[in-house]
């Protein structure tokens, strides 16, 4: 629910880069490929060289700096309750490492 609210807000406020296709309701994978092909074919017809950068940020949330995230959410004008909920969600997190079946101690995680 929180992710849905955040995405809706960002789409209304145009808070995402126009080149970002992930997490947006209006873009399907096939749409993204079609746009990429269209831009590439247009550039080739103008004898230009093209390049594309693909980034896998699947685990980005696990490594986000909590203070910077809160500040950025405020800058984007997200509702205070949603910011507080997000900060609570990523606070007081702990991790245990398991190596070859051996479980380590629980440690606090800052990001």
Backbone as ProteinMPNN parsed JSONL, in Angstrom:
{"seq_chain_A": "XXXXXXXXXXXXXXXXXXXXXXXXXXXXXXXXXXXXXXXXXXXXXXXXXXXXXXXXXXXXXXXXXXXXXXXXXXXXXXXXXXXXXXXXXXXXXXXXXXXXXXXXXXXXXXX", "coords_chain_A": {"N_chain_A": [[0.824, -1.189, 0.0], [1.92, 1.257, 0.833], [3.977, 1.587, -1.056], [2.433, 1.853, -3.358], [1.097, 4.295, -2.819], [3.309, 6.029, -2.751], [4.359, 5.784, -5.382], [2.134, 6.703, -6.87], [2.052, 9.377, -5.999], [4.575, 10.305, -6.896], [4.271, 9.993, -9.648], [2.173, 11.818, -10.161], [3.417, 14.232, -9.426], [5.519, 14.274, -11.097], [7.992, 13.219, -10.24], [9.835, 11.324, -10.91], [12.53, 10.422, -13.07], [12.27, 10.911, -16.583], [13.31, 8.836, -18.032], [13.053, 6.627, -16.47], [11.614, 3.545, -16.185], [10.839, 1.385, -14.637], [8.658, 0.379, -11.953], [6.525, 1.997, -12.618], [3.171, 2.477, -13.382], [2.181, 2.906, -15.955], [3.95, 1.843, -17.784], [4.851, -1.041, -19.427], [6.972, -3.905, -19.805], [7.206, -4.524, -22.536], [6.522, -2.073, -23.669], [8.681, -0.507, -22.911], [10.792, -1.726, -24.322], [9.9, -1.236, -26.927], [10.027, 1.575, -27.058], [12.778, 1.943, -26.689], [13.737, 0.639, -29.009], [12.596, 2.295, -30.967], [13.872, 4.799, -30.478], [16.504, 4.019, -31.006], [16.417, 3.18, -33.737], [15.689, 5.59, -34.933], [17.934, 7.174, -34.334], [19.9, 5.702, -35.712], [19.011, 6.079, -38.326], [19.738, 8.656, -38.663], [22.392, 8.42, -38.811], [23.734, 8.212, -36.364], [25.413, 7.154, -33.359], [24.328, 4.895, -30.882], [23.669, 4.257, -27.398], [22.898, 2.39, -24.441], [22.006, 2.302, -21.035], [21.525, -0.064, -18.649], [20.25, -0.626, -15.491], [20.246, -2.582, -12.625], [18.474, -2.249, -9.928], [17.396, -3.71, -7.91], [17.998, -4.396, -5.248], [18.352, -1.95, -4.103], [16.868, -0.583, -2.143], [17.556, -1.898, 0.175], [19.985, -0.821, 0.789], [19.805, 1.873, 1.181], [20.425, 5.146, 2.447], [19.011, 6.121, 5.335], [18.515, 8.735, 6.412], [18.973, 10.395, 4.179], [17.019, 9.424, 2.459], [14.639, 10.145, 3.82], [14.89, 12.937, 3.739], [14.823, 13.377, 0.964], [12.255, 12.451, 0.366], [10.752, 14.373, 1.68], [11.494, 16.629, 0.163], [10.284, 15.956, -2.224], [7.694, 16.316, -1.568], [6.068, 14.426, -0.295], [3.487, 13.075, 1.815], [3.525, 13.719, 5.319], [2.809, 11.633, 7.121], [3.28, 9.348, 5.56], [6.011, 9.542, 5.147], [6.92, 9.28, 7.793], [6.002, 6.667, 8.334], [7.555, 5.22, 6.502], [10.146, 5.77, 7.475], [9.939, 4.53, 9.953], [9.588, 1.907, 9.118], [12.105, 1.281, 8.082], [13.722, 1.46, 10.265], [15.53, 0.375, 13.193], [16.462, -2.142, 12.276], [17.781, -5.456, 11.927], [20.39, -7.881, 11.358], [21.441, -11.217, 10.618], [24.132, -13.261, 9.922], [24.581, -16.222, 8.051], [26.702, -18.813, 7.692], [27.714, -21.651, 6.126], [25.755, -23.074, 7.542], [26.148, -22.19, 10.127], [24.948, -19.938, 12.424], [25.304, -16.539, 12.907], [25.777, -13.799, 15.279], [23.153, -11.436, 16.04], [23.055, -8.324, 14.48], [22.866, -4.745, 14.443], [21.625, -2.796, 11.702], [22.426, -0.068, 9.737], [21.734, 0.865, 7.242]], "CA_chain_A": [[0.0, 0.0, 0.0], [2.801, 2.427, 0.902], [4.647, 1.725, -2.356], [1.4, 2.353, -4.27], [0.917, 5.72, -2.523], [4.526, 6.759, -3.15], [4.413, 5.823, -6.85], [1.076, 7.615, -7.333], [2.487, 10.75, -5.731], [5.685, 10.639, -7.791], [3.751, 10.138, -11.003], [1.429, 13.087, -10.219], [4.34, 15.361, -9.279], [6.623, 14.074, -12.044], [9.181, 13.105, -9.404], [10.752, 10.324, -11.454], [13.163, 10.788, -14.338], [11.494, 10.431, -17.732], [13.923, 7.6, -18.521], [12.805, 5.522, -15.54], [10.439, 2.785, -16.593], [10.444, 0.463, -13.573], [7.76, 0.836, -10.877], [5.51, 2.933, -13.079], [2.007, 1.723, -13.859], [1.868, 3.072, -17.379], [4.965, 1.209, -18.628], [5.078, -2.474, -19.387], [8.278, -4.259, -20.374], [7.125, -4.43, -23.991], [6.543, -0.646, -24.0], [10.055, -0.05, -22.734], [11.573, -2.233, -25.462], [9.444, -0.525, -28.123], [10.598, 2.93, -27.014], [14.216, 1.798, -26.924], [13.931, 0.334, -30.427], [12.24, 3.485, -31.733], [14.964, 5.773, -30.337], [17.687, 3.476, -31.68], [16.214, 3.233, -35.179], [15.728, 7.005, -35.336], [19.345, 7.599, -34.289], [20.609, 5.049, -36.807], [18.621, 6.7, -39.593], [20.473, 9.914, -38.71], [23.802, 8.022, -38.782], [24.263, 8.446, -35.023], [25.711, 5.977, -32.55], [23.472, 4.863, -29.697], [24.068, 3.408, -26.272], [21.853, 2.261, -23.43], [22.474, 1.875, -19.725], [20.531, -0.808, -17.881], [20.677, -0.732, -14.103], [19.434, -3.447, -11.787], [18.484, -1.656, -8.592], [16.487, -4.544, -7.142], [18.333, -4.364, -3.821], [18.718, -0.584, -3.728], [16.205, -0.189, -0.901], [18.291, -2.498, 1.29], [21.224, -0.086, 1.02], [19.533, 3.305, 1.176], [20.716, 5.919, 3.657], [17.7, 6.486, 5.881], [18.385, 10.199, 6.542], [18.853, 10.966, 2.829], [15.712, 9.047, 1.928], [13.643, 11.005, 4.452], [15.042, 14.298, 3.197], [14.364, 13.385, -0.43], [10.802, 12.316, 0.384], [10.238, 15.701, 2.037], [11.698, 17.502, -1.0], [9.304, 15.579, -3.244], [6.379, 16.711, -1.092], [5.253, 13.312, 0.183], [2.777, 13.35, 3.058], [4.298, 13.488, 6.542], [2.491, 10.305, 7.655], [3.939, 8.348, 4.728], [7.44, 9.646, 5.445], [7.104, 8.692, 9.13], [5.819, 5.225, 8.218], [8.729, 4.686, 5.812], [11.275, 5.843, 8.401], [9.717, 3.486, 10.949], [9.785, 0.62, 8.447], [13.526, 1.002, 7.876], [14.452, 1.693, 11.515], [15.719, -0.751, 14.117], [16.598, -3.383, 11.515], [18.891, -6.282, 12.383], [20.798, -8.89, 10.395], [22.237, -12.351, 11.079], [24.808, -13.952, 8.83], [24.617, -17.673, 8.161], [27.76, -19.362, 6.845], [27.815, -23.102, 6.247], [24.837, -23.519, 8.572], [26.476, -21.55, 11.403], [24.242, -18.669, 12.547], [26.045, -15.536, 13.669], [25.064, -12.894, 16.19], [22.29, -10.43, 15.445], [23.694, -7.001, 14.473], [22.072, -3.639, 13.926], [21.943, -2.372, 10.33], [22.122, 1.368, 9.59], [21.189, 1.153, 5.91]], "C_chain_A": [[0.872, 1.258, 0.0], [3.494, 2.656, -0.435], [3.683, 2.296, -3.392], [1.187, 3.859, -4.07], [2.108, 6.546, -2.992], [4.594, 6.887, -4.666], [3.354, 6.764, -7.406], [1.484, 9.067, -7.155], [3.58, 11.164, -6.714], [5.221, 10.806, -9.229], [2.987, 11.444, -11.162], [2.367, 14.282, -10.232], [5.514, 15.302, -10.255], [7.968, 14.031, -11.308], [10.177, 12.065, -9.868], [11.316, 10.818, -12.776], [12.369, 10.179, -15.486], [12.05, 9.131, -18.3], [13.724, 6.418, -17.595], [11.518, 4.828, -15.928], [9.949, 1.843, -15.505], [9.539, 1.149, -12.557], [6.718, 1.841, -11.337], [4.388, 2.15, -13.751], [1.829, 1.798, -15.374], [2.857, 2.368, -18.306], [5.042, -0.288, -18.38], [6.442, -2.734, -20.016], [8.278, -4.095, -21.895], [7.128, -2.965, -24.45], [7.965, -0.102, -23.937], [10.923, -0.479, -23.912], [11.178, -1.487, -26.739], [10.019, 0.885, -28.176], [12.092, 2.89, -27.302], [14.503, 1.534, -28.408], [13.647, 1.556, -31.297], [13.358, 4.524, -31.685], [16.216, 5.311, -31.095], [17.548, 3.576, -33.19], [16.247, 4.67, -35.696], [17.173, 7.498, -35.363], [20.128, 6.986, -35.435], [20.265, 5.687, -38.153], [19.312, 8.05, -39.781], [21.986, 9.687, -38.623], [24.474, 8.342, -37.44], [24.551, 7.102, -34.346], [24.825, 6.035, -31.307], [24.091, 3.996, -28.604], [22.928, 3.412, -25.264], [22.488, 1.778, -22.144], [21.315, 1.194, -19.012], [21.066, -0.959, -16.46], [19.706, -1.629, -13.344], [19.518, -2.914, -10.37], [17.524, -2.413, -7.67], [16.752, -4.448, -5.642], [18.694, -2.966, -3.336], [18.11, -0.186, -2.392], [16.948, -0.734, 0.315], [19.534, -1.702, 1.664], [21.033, 1.422, 1.108], [19.906, 3.939, 2.518], [19.398, 6.5, 4.147], [17.496, 7.997, 5.965], [18.204, 10.853, 5.17], [17.504, 10.631, 2.204], [14.619, 9.941, 2.504], [13.677, 12.416, 3.904], [14.501, 14.377, 1.769], [12.838, 13.263, -0.509], [10.144, 13.645, 0.748], [10.341, 16.644, 0.851], [10.673, 17.22, -2.09], [7.869, 15.868, -2.807], [5.481, 15.569, -0.663], [4.632, 13.662, 1.532], [3.613, 12.931, 4.265], [4.056, 12.088, 7.117], [3.212, 9.199, 6.877], [5.448, 8.361, 4.96], [7.729, 8.99, 6.793], [6.974, 7.174, 9.077], [7.052, 4.59, 7.577], [9.941, 4.68, 6.738], [11.157, 4.774, 9.484], [10.009, 2.108, 10.368], [11.267, 0.273, 8.311], [14.362, 1.288, 9.123], [14.54, 0.412, 12.332], [15.765, -2.096, 13.403], [17.84, -4.122, 11.987], [19.176, -7.339, 11.325], [21.594, -9.983, 11.105], [22.858, -12.992, 9.858], [24.802, -15.446, 9.107], [25.655, -18.176, 7.17], [27.908, -20.846, 7.147], [26.975, -23.62, 7.41], [25.07, -22.915, 9.949], [25.835, -20.164, 11.448], [25.019, -17.72, 13.443], [25.156, -14.723, 14.59], [24.207, -11.923, 15.401], [22.979, -9.067, 15.588], [22.769, -5.95, 13.891], [22.563, -3.248, 12.543], [21.513, -0.913, 10.193], [21.516, 1.699, 8.238], [20.203, 0.072, 5.525]], "O_chain_A": [[0.603, 2.208, -0.736], [3.589, 3.792, -0.899], [4.072, 3.129, -4.211], [1.106, 4.609, -5.043], [1.942, 7.627, -3.558], [4.857, 7.972, -5.185], [3.637, 7.544, -8.315], [1.287, 9.89, -8.049], [3.519, 12.247, -7.296], [5.725, 11.668, -9.95], [3.128, 12.118, -12.183], [2.139, 15.242, -10.969], [6.391, 16.166, -10.243], [8.933, 14.696, -11.686], [11.252, 11.932, -9.283], [10.651, 11.547, -13.511], [11.857, 9.065, -15.374], [11.331, 8.4, -18.982], [14.177, 5.314, -17.898], [10.459, 5.451, -15.993], [8.76, 1.531, -15.453], [9.644, 2.354, -12.333], [6.083, 2.482, -10.5], [4.633, 1.274, -14.581], [1.371, 0.838, -15.994], [2.617, 2.305, -19.512], [5.271, -0.735, -17.256], [6.996, -1.863, -20.687], [9.24, -3.585, -22.469], [7.678, -2.652, -25.507], [8.391, 0.663, -24.802], [11.7, 0.318, -24.438], [12.043, -1.146, -27.545], [10.451, 1.337, -29.236], [12.607, 3.705, -28.067], [15.406, 2.139, -28.988], [14.373, 1.821, -32.255], [13.75, 5.067, -32.717], [16.896, 6.11, -31.738], [18.48, 4.02, -33.86], [16.775, 4.932, -36.777], [17.585, 8.166, -36.312], [20.934, 7.668, -36.068], [21.13, 5.821, -39.018], [19.457, 8.533, -40.904], [22.758, 10.619, -38.395], [25.651, 8.701, -37.4], [24.001, 6.065, -34.718], [24.602, 7.11, -30.749], [24.92, 3.124, -28.866], [22.102, 4.324, -25.243], [23.395, 0.946, -22.159], [20.26, 1.792, -18.798], [22.208, -1.373, -16.261], [18.491, -1.448, -13.417], [20.525, -3.107, -9.688], [16.919, -1.83, -6.77], [15.809, -4.421, -4.851], [19.284, -2.816, -2.266], [18.764, 0.479, -1.59], [16.966, -0.099, 1.369], [20.082, -1.891, 2.75], [22.013, 2.168, 1.11], [19.724, 3.341, 3.578], [18.753, 7.28, 3.446], [16.422, 8.493, 5.626], [17.383, 11.756, 5.014], [16.916, 11.454, 1.503], [13.77, 10.44, 1.766], [12.638, 13.019, 3.637], [13.808, 15.329, 1.411], [12.205, 13.897, -1.353], [9.105, 14.002, 0.192], [9.398, 17.378, 0.555], [10.243, 18.132, -2.797], [6.934, 15.686, -3.587], [4.258, 15.714, -0.662], [5.189, 14.452, 2.295], [4.316, 11.92, 4.231], [5.0, 11.43, 7.553], [3.695, 8.233, 7.466], [6.086, 7.308, 4.969], [8.686, 8.225, 6.916], [7.756, 6.467, 9.712], [7.54, 3.558, 8.039], [10.683, 3.698, 6.783], [12.158, 4.18, 9.885], [10.596, 1.252, 11.03], [11.644, -0.894, 8.413], [15.589, 1.35, 9.039], [13.733, -0.505, 12.179], [15.177, -3.073, 13.867], [18.825, -3.508, 12.396], [18.319, -7.655, 10.5], [22.323, -9.718, 12.061], [22.173, -13.238, 8.865], [24.99, -15.883, 10.242], [25.514, -17.992, 5.961], [28.191, -21.241, 8.278], [27.411, -24.487, 8.168], [24.258, -23.117, 10.852], [26.138, -19.312, 10.613], [25.349, -18.047, 14.583], [23.946, -14.936, 14.666], [24.492, -11.622, 14.242], [23.429, -8.701, 16.673], [21.992, -6.218, 12.974], [23.752, -3.349, 12.239], [20.372, -0.565, 10.496], [20.847, 2.723, 8.102], [19.626, 0.121, 4.438]]}, "name": "protein", "num_of_chains": 1, "seq": "XXXXXXXXXXXXXXXXXXXXXXXXXXXXXXXXXXXXXXXXXXXXXXXXXXXXXXXXXXXXXXXXXXXXXXXXXXXXXXXXXXXXXXXXXXXXXXXXXXXXXXXXXXXXXXX"}
